[in-house]
Amino acid sequence: MREWLEPDGLGGFASGVDAGPRTRRYHALLLSARRPPCDRFVLVNGFDAWIEAEGRSTPISSQKYLPNVVSPEGHRRLEDFTSDPWPTWTFRTESGLSLREEVFALHGRPVTIVRFEASGTVPAGATLVVRPFLSGRDYHGIHRENASFAFSPEPAEGGQRWRPYPGVPSITIHSSGTYFHEPRWYRHFVYDDERARGMDAAEDLASPGLFRLPLDDGPAHIVFSSEDAGAVVDVAAAREEESQRRSAFPSGLARAADAYLVARGQGRTIVAGYPWFTDWGRDSFISLRGLCLALGRLDEAEKIILEWTAAIVDGMVPNRFPDAGEKPEFNSVDASLWYVVAVHDFLRAAKLAGRPAGDETRRRLETACETIVSAYRKGTHYGIQLSFDGLLACGVPNSNLTWMDAKAGDHAFTPRIGKPVEVQALWLAAVFTVSGFSPAWSRVYEKALASFRQRFWNAKADCLFDVVDVNHQLNTNDASFRPNQLFAVGGLPWTFLELDRARVMVDAVERRLLTRLGPRSLAPDEAGYHGRYEGGPRERDAAYHQGTVWPWLIGPFVEAWVRVRGDDPRARREARVRFLDPILDHLKDAGLGHVSEIADGDFPHVPRGCPFQAWSLAEVIRLDRVVLKEGP
């Protein structure tokens, strides 16, 4: 099953599948963010639709109900589907009528337009009947039949407005037809993807009535919007504007990248993934280099960095901004270090583009970077502190501070307390960056580099230890074979490992971890390896970093692979064919035009997790536009 995504630039979106019933609680036609990009609500889940012509009723929609009943089966009349420039279905009835259905979200407004156009044999009086399904729930939740849902609409300019529950955004519907009030509950929709994830998979939805849209007098439409959408939409003008906006992107990858760049307050941020992530610090700064810098979107990059700069507390960038307005969470050691790397790359990219950052912006960013490394040297939350050897120690019991952050209750599946290898590479990168404008940090860098090269090399396995001084016990090392060691050679602006050692390590990663969708998080021959990411939440969390494939790691792997071959143009061409092309093929597999969050470690490496993941796409773009680029 392939999924499509229509983001609104505010953190809201419409999403669904290419054919058949909805499979996730997140599939909806109107899912809006009340406080962009957070506080999301599912407002319009979907609709039933059928064509009435010459005394016959022909469904074009499909729903699935408990236990496993599909009704109606409109997908059987599906003749064609494309996601370019937006999801478009073509249905053909037995009488020869062809109906084209388009769904597109408006950028910058919580609005989804569904447009229909009939062709072929269109009898006089042919009508499309649309029955919307509404909820008004938190986007992570499930809706149940209840006596509180407000079925009755109030008049709205050109349409009707519903206020399903107090404190929930309103739903406004405009159409090219006529509304008939006929309220009823539809019970026991079932979502197969939720069932497979061990989640509550059944839902009840409210349907207040019917919209009857004439098909024999040109295109028809129905427009769904939430309360802040503004005036009535001119569908023809909006369609043309959206078409021009999308065609202005230089490639499909660039257009897909735009989905993750959204509003936060008066600034900008990056959504980590759709459908269930919001903005995470670590993900934002890893993703920014591909989604913004590699595509020349320097203004966006600056706004994103400055938005997060204002959130730094005690030398730490928030790990994430929670959905419901709680205080930001700071339980990450690497988010702040990735911030410094992103600042370095932004300032460099701006200078190379002939658009250097202004003095005030540069001063503010450099000050933030030095504040971070100073706090880390002195010591900050969660045991993060410079150690005797110049390396960075981190972690306290029940914490999970690195990107391998799966946790169930108080149990961290991969705690990695001590000195994780990629954290040291990021620390070296951050300190080296700061030494460029504050030379006193050079001594810290030189000591840390010497210790890193001495303490992390595992001579028995010709690779790097994953963690040294495990649980802060001196010379207790974790030799688990993981991809984190790649960051000593690739994924960052500099290399921190001697070439001969780097070459054998990268070859070992290719041999033991690499799949068509990226490196595994743990080698299959290691204890604790999980080859399939399946089951309920705890089972999936246990497998998350224990063998599951992470496509975003293709970036550091390919960059390391090319570097140890001397950045030879022939190596770049070979890497493009061997490593990048298979992931580009994946753009047609799961989240259409996008790259999945994860995949099974075992063959055939089924895509899992979020089908639309920011850092996965970002690293593919960075490879395509930067690492593997040929010529000037």
Buried (B, 14 or more C-beta within 10 A) or exposed (E): EBBBBBBBBBBBBBBBBBBBBBBBBBBBBBBBBBBBBBBBBBBBBBBBBBBBBEEEEBBBBBBBBEEEEBEBBBBEBBEEBBBEBBBBBBBBBEBEBBBBBBBBBBBEBBBBBBBBBBEEEBBEEBBBBBBBBBBBBBBEEBBBEEEEBBBEBEEBEEBBBBBBBEEBBBBBBBBBBEBEEEEEBBEBBBBBBBBBBBBEBBBBBBBBBBBBBBBEEEBBBBBBBBBBBEEBBEBEEBBEEBEEBBEEBEEBBBBBBBBBBBBBEEBBBBBBBBBBBBBBBBBBBBBBBBBBBBBBBBEBBBBBBBBBBEBBEBBBBBBBBBBEEEEBBBBBBBBBBBBBBBBBBBBBBBEEEEEBBEEEBBEBBBEBBBBBBBBBBEEBBBBBBBBEBBBBBBBEEEBBBBBBBBBEEEEBBBBBBBBBBBBBBBBBBBBBBBBEBBEEBBEBBBBBBEBBBEBBBBEEBEBBBBBBBBEBEEEEBBBBBBBBBBBBBBBBEBBBBEEEBBBEBBBBBBEBBBBBBBBBBBBBEBEEBBBBBBBEEBBBBBBBBBBBBBBBBBBBBBBBBBBBBEEEEEBBEBBBEBBBEBBBEBBEBBBBBBBBBBBBBBEEBBBBBBBBBBBBBBBBBBBBBBBBEEEE
